[in-house]
Amino acid sequence: MWPHPHIPVPLPGSIAIEDEGDRRVLLLRGDLDAAVVASFEAAQRPEPVVVDAIDAADVTFISSRGVAVMLLSVESSQAAGRSPVLRASSHVVDRILRLSGIDDVFPRPHDTQE
């Protein structure tokens, strides 16, 4: 029987929050399918995802649930008084945000500088 019930199947991607000094970064890597998102949500609950930046440079696939994680983190961050930026993204992420009509929800660092 595969997968074996006692051997965990590695996930195709990851979602993590890392501290970089006083800044919190949502790091997205690999294929962000429903299993990856479910694993992240199980580890996070019930805490909101409050970050200063999102790094999606290494995303190779993103499901609608992965996009929802990004959207919810922006919403939670703004409610906490932060202004998160999408500091890096892959062409896959750029394309899905553009096609979804939500790319303007994710300001880039160069958009916030004057």
GUDRENNU-645876 format. One line per 3 residues: their letters; for each residue z, y, x negated of N, C-alpha, C. Coordinates in Angstrom, 1 decimal. Layout:
residues N
A = Z:Y:X:Z:Y:X:Z:Y:X  ...
END
This chain:
residues 114
MWP = 0.0:-1.2:-0.8:0.0:0.0:0.0:0.0:1.2:-0.9  -1.0:2.1:-0.7:-1.0:3.3:-1.5:-1.0:4.5:-0.6  -0.2:5.5:-0.8:0.6:5.6:-2.0:1.9:4.8:-1.8
HPH = 2.3:4.3:-2.9:3.5:3.5:-2.9:4.7:4.4:-2.4  5.5:3.9:-1.5:6.6:4.7:-1.0:7.6:5.2:-2.0  7.7:4.6:-3.1:8.7:5.1:-4.1:8.1:5.8:-5.3
IPV = 6.8:6.0:-5.3:6.1:6.8:-6.3:5.5:8.0:-5.7  6.0:9.2:-6.0:5.5:10.4:-5.4:4.0:10.6:-5.8  3.2:11.1:-4.9:1.8:11.4:-5.2:1.8:12.9:-5.6
PLP = 1.2:13.2:-6.8:1.2:14.6:-7.3:0.4:15.4:-6.3  0.9:16.6:-6.1:0.2:17.6:-5.2:-1.0:18.2:-6.0  -2.0:18.6:-5.3:-3.2:19.2:-6.0:-3.1:20.6:-6.4
GSI = -2.0:21.2:-6.0:-1.7:22.6:-6.4:-0.3:23.0:-6.3  0.0:24.2:-6.5:1.5:24.6:-6.5:1.6:26.1:-6.0  2.7:26.3:-5.4:3.1:27.7:-5.0:4.6:27.8:-5.5
AIE = 4.8:28.9:-6.2:6.1:29.1:-6.8:6.4:30.6:-6.9  7.7:31.0:-6.9:8.1:32.3:-7.1:8.7:32.4:-8.5  8.3:33.3:-9.3:8.8:33.5:-10.7:9.3:34.9:-10.8
DEG = 10.4:35.0:-11.6:11.0:36.3:-11.9:10.4:36.8:-13.2  9.9:38.0:-13.2:9.4:38.6:-14.5:10.2:39.9:-14.7  11.3:39.8:-15.3:12.2:40.9:-15.4:12.7:41.2:-14.0
DRR = 12.5:42.5:-13.5:13.0:42.8:-12.2:12.0:42.6:-11.1  10.8:42.1:-11.5:9.7:41.8:-10.5:9.6:40.4:-10.2  9.3:40.1:-8.9:9.1:38.7:-8.4:7.6:38.5:-8.2
VLL = 7.1:37.4:-8.6:5.7:37.1:-8.5:5.5:35.8:-7.7  4.6:35.8:-6.7:4.2:34.6:-6.0:3.0:34.0:-6.8  3.2:32.9:-7.4:2.2:32.2:-8.2:1.5:31.1:-7.4
LRG = 0.2:31.2:-7.3:-0.6:30.2:-6.5:-1.5:29.5:-7.5  -1.5:28.2:-7.5:-2.3:27.5:-8.5:-3.0:26.3:-7.9  -4.2:26.0:-8.3:-4.9:24.8:-7.9:-5.4:24.8:-6.4
DLD = -5.4:23.6:-5.8:-5.8:23.4:-4.4:-4.6:23.6:-3.5  -4.7:24.7:-2.7:-3.6:25.0:-1.8:-3.9:24.4:-0.4  -3.7:23.1:-0.3:-3.9:22.5:1.0:-2.6:22.4:1.8
AAV = -2.6:21.8:3.0:-1.5:21.8:3.9:-0.3:21.1:3.2  -0.5:20.1:2.4:0.7:19.4:1.8:1.4:20.3:0.8  0.6:21.1:0.0:1.2:22.0:-1.0:2.0:23.1:-0.2
VAS = 1.4:23.6:0.8:2.1:24.7:1.6:3.4:24.1:2.2  3.3:22.9:2.8:4.5:22.3:3.4:5.6:22.1:2.4  5.2:21.7:1.2:6.2:21.4:0.2:6.9:22.8:-0.2
FEA = 6.1:23.8:-0.3:6.7:25.1:-0.7:7.6:25.6:0.5  7.1:25.5:1.7:7.9:26.0:2.8:9.2:25.2:3.0  9.2:23.9:2.7:10.4:23.1:2.8:11.4:23.6:1.7
AQR = 10.9:24.0:0.6:11.8:24.5:-0.5:12.3:25.9:-0.2  11.6:26.7:0.4:11.9:28.1:0.7:12.8:28.3:1.9  12.7:27.5:2.9:13.4:27.8:4.1:14.8:28.0:4.0
PEP = 15.5:28.9:4.7:14.9:29.9:5.6:14.6:31.2:5.0  14.6:31.3:3.6:14.4:32.5:2.9:13.0:33.1:3.1  12.9:34.4:3.4:11.6:35.1:3.4:11.1:35.2:1.9
VVV = 9.8:35.2:1.8:9.2:35.3:0.5:9.0:36.8:0.2  9.9:37.4:-0.6:9.8:38.8:-1.0:9.4:38.9:-2.4  8.2:39.5:-2.7:7.6:39.6:-4.0:7.1:41.0:-4.3
DAI = 6.8:41.3:-5.5:6.2:42.5:-6.0:4.7:42.3:-6.3  4.3:41.1:-6.5:2.9:40.8:-6.9:2.6:39.3:-6.5  1.3:39.1:-6.3:0.8:37.8:-6.0:-0.3:37.5:-7.1
DAA = -0.2:36.4:-7.7:-1.1:35.9:-8.7:-1.8:34.7:-8.2  -3.1:34.8:-7.8:-3.9:33.7:-7.3:-5.1:33.5:-8.2  -5.0:33.8:-9.5:-6.1:33.7:-10.4:-6.6:32.2:-10.6
DVT = -5.7:31.3:-10.4:-6.0:29.9:-10.7:-6.2:29.0:-9.5  -6.4:29.7:-8.3:-6.6:28.9:-7.1:-8.1:28.4:-7.0  -8.2:27.1:-6.7:-9.5:26.5:-6.7:-10.0:26.2:-5.2
FIS = -9.0:26.2:-4.3:-9.2:26.0:-2.9:-8.0:26.6:-2.2  -8.2:27.2:-1.0:-7.1:27.7:-0.3:-7.4:27.5:1.2  -6.5:26.8:1.9:-6.6:26.5:3.3:-6.1:27.7:4.1
SRG = -6.2:27.7:5.4:-5.7:28.8:6.2:-4.2:28.9:6.1  -3.5:27.8:5.9:-2.1:27.8:5.7:-1.7:28.5:4.4  -2.6:28.3:3.4:-2.3:29.0:2.1:-2.5:30.5:2.2
VAV = -3.5:30.9:3.0:-3.7:32.3:3.3:-2.5:32.9:4.1  -2.0:32.1:5.0:-0.8:32.5:5.8:0.4:32.7:4.9  0.6:31.9:3.9:1.7:32.2:2.9:1.5:33.5:2.3
MLL = 0.3:33.9:1.9:0.0:35.2:1.3:0.4:36.3:2.3  -0.2:36.2:3.5:0.1:37.2:4.5:1.5:37.4:4.8  2.2:36.3:5.0:3.7:36.3:5.3:4.5:36.9:4.2
SVE = 4.1:36.7:2.9:4.8:37.2:1.8:4.6:38.8:1.8  3.4:39.2:2.1:3.2:40.7:2.1:4.0:41.3:3.2  4.0:40.7:4.4:4.8:41.2:5.5:6.3:41.2:5.2
SSQ = 6.8:40.2:4.6:8.3:40.1:4.3:8.6:41.1:3.2  7.7:41.3:2.2:7.9:42.2:1.1:7.9:43.6:1.6  7.0:44.0:2.4:6.9:45.3:3.0:8.2:45.6:3.8
AAG = 8.6:44.6:4.6:9.8:44.8:5.4:11.1:45.0:4.5  11.0:44.5:3.3:12.1:44.7:2.4:12.0:45.9:1.5  10.9:46.7:1.8:10.7:48.0:1.1:9.9:47.9:-0.2
RSP = 9.3:46.8:-0.4:8.4:46.6:-1.6:7.0:46.7:-1.2  6.1:47.0:-2.2:4.7:47.2:-2.0:4.0:46.2:-2.9  3.8:44.9:-2.4:3.2:43.9:-3.3:1.7:44.1:-3.5
VLR = 1.3:43.8:-4.7:-0.1:43.9:-5.0:-0.7:42.5:-5.4  -2.0:42.3:-5.1:-2.7:41.1:-5.6:-3.1:41.4:-7.0  -2.3:40.9:-8.0:-2.6:41.3:-9.3:-3.8:40.5:-10.0
ASS = -4.0:39.4:-9.4:-5.1:38.5:-9.9:-5.5:37.5:-8.8  -6.8:37.3:-8.7:-7.3:36.3:-7.8:-8.6:35.6:-8.3  -8.8:34.4:-7.8:-10.0:33.7:-8.2:-11.1:34.1:-7.2
HVV = -12.3:33.8:-7.5:-13.5:34.1:-6.6:-13.3:33.4:-5.3  -12.6:32.2:-5.3:-12.4:31.5:-4.0:-11.5:32.3:-3.1  -10.4:32.9:-3.7:-9.5:33.7:-2.9:-10.2:35.0:-2.4
DRI = -10.9:35.6:-3.3:-11.6:36.9:-3.0:-12.6:36.6:-1.8  -13.3:35.5:-1.9:-14.3:35.2:-0.9:-13.6:35.0:0.5  -12.6:34.2:0.5:-11.9:33.9:1.8:-11.3:35.1:2.4
LRL = -10.7:36.0:1.6:-10.1:37.2:2.1:-11.2:38.1:2.7  -12.3:38.2:2.0:-13.4:39.1:2.4:-14.0:38.5:3.7  -14.3:37.2:3.8:-14.9:36.6:5.0:-13.9:36.7:6.2
SGI = -12.6:36.7:5.9:-11.6:36.8:7.0:-11.4:38.2:7.4  -11.9:39.1:6.7:-11.7:40.5:7.0:-10.3:41.1:6.7  -9.6:40.4:5.8:-8.3:40.8:5.5:-8.1:41.2:4.0
DDV = -9.1:41.4:3.3:-9.0:41.8:1.9:-8.2:43.1:1.7  -8.3:44.0:2.6:-7.6:45.3:2.5:-6.1:45.2:2.7  -5.6:44.0:3.2:-4.2:43.8:3.3:-3.6:43.6:1.9
FPR = -4.4:43.2:0.9:-3.9:42.9:-0.4:-4.4:43.9:-1.4  -3.6:45.0:-1.6:-4.1:46.0:-2.6:-4.0:45.4:-4.0  -5.0:45.9:-4.8:-5.1:45.5:-6.2:-4.3:46.5:-7.0
PHD = -3.8:46.1:-8.2:-3.1:47.1:-9.0:-3.9:48.4:-9.3  -5.2:48.3:-9.5:-6.0:49.5:-9.7:-6.1:50.4:-8.4  -5.9:49.8:-7.3:-6.0:50.5:-6.0:-4.7:51.4:-5.8
TQE = -3.6:51.0:-6.4:-2.3:51.7:-6.2:-2.1:52.7:-7.3  -2.9:52.8:-8.4:-2.7:53.8:-9.4:-3.4:55.1:-9.0  -2.8:56.2:-9.5:-3.5:57.4:-9.2:-3.9:58.1:-10.5
END
